[in-house]
């Protein structure tokens, strides 16, 4: 039986209804499950803290539920204690309704097991909900110490050259490209090809609001052609973002070339409704004092970032973050 084009349009509309209904149903199921696990965890927590139950009672409950049928297989002793931990980490029901139900149970457990403080948990909960991470994507961000890197970056103290303070919120200070597998003596071409070959992971590290436009993006000024290494568009910032890749430490002269590219983008490529373009100089390393001097009089919205080819030492970053918070507390106490 042949299907006409006009039929296809009507059929697609009905298919969209079905797909949306299924999505809504899955969301509804997840909301009820998360709330159920929190409620059970609260009950177990209360019974244990009141000494009304002991560990043996929890085992009996697990055994009883297990005998009740295949639908209760997930309520074993281990998972009941996870539900208790879940409740005790988030005793306020408001956060359950507003944030935790936006994540799967697996992602909630992942954050719970890999974070140490309330602030860190809140950071990853909000990030995972906003970016809609899969479990694998979320685990990668946790292993890459995104929280520690973000906190340390926000407290570096050198200026962002723009009146738009949201640049720091969306563009990181350091990027981790452990997925490239490049040797230490790689070239800029190797770096660029590796990032494009692993574009999905690259965008995961950048942030899902980044949309890839092109490599070696040509801008023409006068009678000359110039090529921007990588060009993206950022949905939330509503602007073009130009990346220049450097396999050396940052040098002040790199900023002049980036400013030139941003001017060309804003004059000839940017659409009227879009914000001014942003430039990111992605270098192998940088001296923070050199960055501060270089940015202090620049008028272009630019960010100097560096990259590493291996996952960071999370314990070392946590120690640096702890020292930072201690210094802030001492400064506040001396005022």
Secondary structure, 3 states (H helix, E strand, C coil): CCCCHHHHHHHHHHHHHHHHHHHHHHHHHHHHHHHHHHHHHHHHHHHHHCCCCCHHHHHHHHHHHHHCCHHHCCCCHHHHHHHHHHHHHCCCHHHHHHCHHHCCHHHHHHHHHHCCCHHHHHHHHHHHHHHCCCHHHHHHHHHCCHHHHHHHHHCCCCCCCCCCCCHHHHCCCEEECHHHCCCCCCCHHHHHHHHHHCHHHHHHHHCCCEEEEEEEEEEEECCEEEEEEEEEEECCCCEEEEEEECCCECCHHHHHHHHHHHHHHHHHHCCCCCCCCEEEEEECECCHHHHHHHHCCCCCCEEEEEEECCCCCHHHHHHHHHHHHHHHHHHHHHC
